[in-house]
Amino acid sequence: MSNLKQADWELDFYSRPIIESDGKKRWELLIISSPDFSNTKPFKWEKRCPANEVNSIWLGLALKEALEEAKHQGWEAPLRLRCWRTSMKSMVKRAAEELDLKVISSRRTYALVEWLAERETNLYPNEEGFLSGPLAPPPAPILNQAIPLPETVRGDAWSWASIPIGMLKEAQDWPMEFNGLIPIGEIKNDELSIPGLRIFSKDRSLALAGWLGGLEPVKLLIEEKKLLLEAGQDDRWLVTDLDQKTANLANQDLSKTRENSGGLQFIAVQSTPEEEFFAGFWMLKDVM
């Protein structure tokens, strides 16, 4: 049995706010392994790309280097590559196919978003050529029309719920089949309530959880009186219509978790409200 560690990789291949000596923007490939509830140090890898070599050939060679370095550090090839930039999706897929790596379009790249924010705050401003002046704002994302959840992901019933973060810190010990657990971070107030959605399906909870995981759930949000789930790269699913009172309550809960716990949320799938076994449990974060 292999003693090598394995995880998904979160990948970003894109330009940075730095002008190089040749007058062109810096391009970087950043890779970080998706963390779990263990304290395993993630695999991190970065490589600069000349602006005139931004193509799938360069990226494929760089990915091969990353795989070799990962193995040297005790990691197996990733289960999947998560790519969240729509504009780079085709290039990443072409490069990955040459190495038999599976690419999925997903914004469940919470570790990568945190790493990028750290670099944009602490690293890039100290680099020569940093674009420190006022920049044109990035184009506003085009929000797809929310469509009803597929029949395969609809349960018999649902409820809006909350879990104290102290209990959530023990989630790795809960009995569950499918999970998307992520590190919680240094939040000391164990009484903080984390909001989320519980879905119940008496006869097909495992199948429902499998389908839900395949959607790559990212975050829950309220628009008007609708409960929406953002997933994948740019998917928006209508979970249900709400009455005004429930919509207001859920919106307040989601605002509080953005302020107090980094936008942490959850989705749970169970056969019944009394069942202690989770067919699926995902932690989500409203960070992008």
ABEGO torsion letter per residue (X at the ends): XBABBBBBBBBBBBBBBBBBAAGBBBBBBBBBBBBBABABBBBBBBBBBBAAABBAAAAAAAAAAAAAAAAAAGBBBBABBBBABAAAAAAAAAAAAAAGBBBBBBABBAAAAAAAAAAAAAAAAABBGBBABBBBBBBBBBBBBBBBBBAAABBABBBBBBBBAAAAAAAAABBBABBBBBBAEBBABAABBBBBBBBBBAAAAAAAAAAAAAAGBABBBBBEABBBBBBEAABBBBABBBBAAAAAAAAAAAAAAAAAAGGBBBBBBBABAABABBABBBBBBBAX
